[in-house]
Amino acid sequence: MIFLGFKVEFDFVKLHKGIPSMFNLFQRMLRPNISYGVEAFDKLIETIQIAIVSSILGVLVALPFSLLIADNIAPNRYASAILSGVFSFLRTIPSLIWAAILVSIFSVGKFSGIVALTIIAFLISLKLFREYIEGIKENQLNSIKSVGANSTQVLRYCVLPHILELSISVFFIVLETNIRGATILGLVGAGGIGQIMWRDLNHLRYDNLSTLILILFFTILIIDLLSLFVRKYLIKKAIRFKSIDNYKKFQVFKIFYIPILLIILFLFAFKSLNITYDRFILGLGQGKDVISRMIRIDPTCFPKLIEGILESFFIAVFATIVGGLFALVLSYLTAYNTSPSKGVSIFLKGVINILRTFPPIVTAIIFFRGVGPGPMAGAMALSIYTTGVLTKMYSEVLENEGKNIQDSITTTGATNLQSYRHGLLPHTFPTFIRLALYRLESNIRNSTILGVIGAGGIGTTLVMNITWRNWGKVGFLLLGISIMIIIIDKLSQMASNYYR
């Protein structure tokens, strides 16, 4: 930790001196301008619209592609491997970077934000669909093939029914991610509430910023609760047919109404794009030019690449370790079955949800005010966000564990804390490690965009070159970032498998 602290330029003295400035900023944010909510409402609706439209498009496009790349049903193994490699590369690029590139191609506005988040939604959905299809047991597929079914019939009767049911759950998972992503796209001019958030930050209107954060908190909370309700309902819900006639009516209902629903969704998404045909065609031409220039990579920024990548890496590792350690303590106090009291648990769950609501880039701005530019601001901001996310995950693991583990120790006269220390913690620790490694992958991506506001990492160099249209250097930087994330991803998977 001392080594990591040195690499992210952590300084207790600087932090101590910066506390008054940060506290003053925090005090000003505690006095929200409630009337500003009326003005921000339109941008909030635009943010939700961007998230919903991009989630719908991403899930719908991912459905057919998942059938092409899943190992157990792919029509061509070589094509599947090539597509998987391309999608793995694209998945390493954060949504804010996608948005910055698209703004350069299609100009500012929500169209660039919708396309950026559609790409993210597509890649997340594709990964989830693929994992589910590959999880289908071989004997299930063979049982259908054994009665003479061809590949199309296997898809129709064995794969697609389950995938279509899963798609609703996947949509809400993606929507949660896209809502958070849509809140910061405005930092690069890609629409949404982030545009006025960035304006208020530049004008030092912290009362307005506080109002925006409150709005985002309740919006994300409502969507999280709705998502949780729908997914639990889908898990418990089972369609039972009392007769063959009812089953036939249900099949007719699917044949007629599902295509109509899909058409309505596409029309809603198309209407929301807000771009003229001429501007779209012009953007495609510019996009072709940008891609051709990005492919011709310019390695002259290699020293900056290595410096930025290492800084992003150390920020992510520092945040993961610090957040994981704090989460171990806080999860004990937050989980219903281990917390000293129900009141403490409810209070901490509220605090954790607030920590998760703040995008790391906004928290970095607060630390930026206290400790100045550099990796320390980014590392501290990402540590707080990681603490919130991992505490939620850890506490859910503790709450889902069988109560007999805890009871078997407390019956010997042990305290609640001792039952956690000697029973639940050893039992759940491997799961905690896997969750921390999973979080590390996300933190690597988040650390690459903190440089947008000067909080360290490769993002500073990347966004500068996007702004200056140095597409050869942008291509080289993205390649370097992708290689780093893929390597970390593979190492994390190996370590995670070790702890299973």
KAKAKA-V672855 format. One line per field, one symbol per residue. ss: DSSP state (~ for helix, > for strand, _ for the rest). burial: 1 if it has 9 or more other ideal C-beta (glycine too) atoms within 8 Angstrom, else 0. A space follows every 50 residues. Layout:
ss->???
burial->???
//
This chain:
ss->_~~~~~~____~~~~~~~~~~~~~~~~~~______~~~~~~~~~~~~~~~ ~~~~~~~~~~~~~~~~~~~_______~~~~~~~~~~~~~~~___~~~~~~ ~~~~~~___~~~~~~~~~~~~~~~~~~~~~~~~~___~~~~~~~~_____ ~~~~~~~~~~~~~~~~~~~~~~~~~~~~~~~~__~~~~_____~~~~~~~ ~~___~~~~~~~~~~~~~~~~~~~~~~~~~~~~~~~_______~~~~~~~ ~~~~~~~~~~~~~~~~~~~~~~____~~~~~~~~~~~~~~~~~~~___~~ ~~~~~~~~~~~~~~~~~~~~~~~~~~~~~~~~~~_______~~~~~~~~~ ~~~~~~~__~~~~~~~~~~~~___~~~~~~~~~~~~~~~~~~~~~~~~~~ __~~~~~~~~_____~~~~~~~~~~~~~~~~~~~~~~~~~~~~~~~~__~ ~~~_____~~~~~~~~~___~~~~~~~~~~~~~~~~~~~~~~~~~~~~__
burial->00011011010001100110110011011001100110010011011111 11111111111110111111011100001100110011110111111111 11101100111111111111111111111101110100011001100000 00111011110110111111111111111111111111111111111101 10001111111111111011101101100110010000000000011001 00000001000100110110011010001100100110010011001100 10001101111111111111111101110111111011100001100110 01111111111111111111100111111111111111111111111110 10001101110000000111011110010001111111111011111111 11111111111110110001111111111111011101100100110000
//
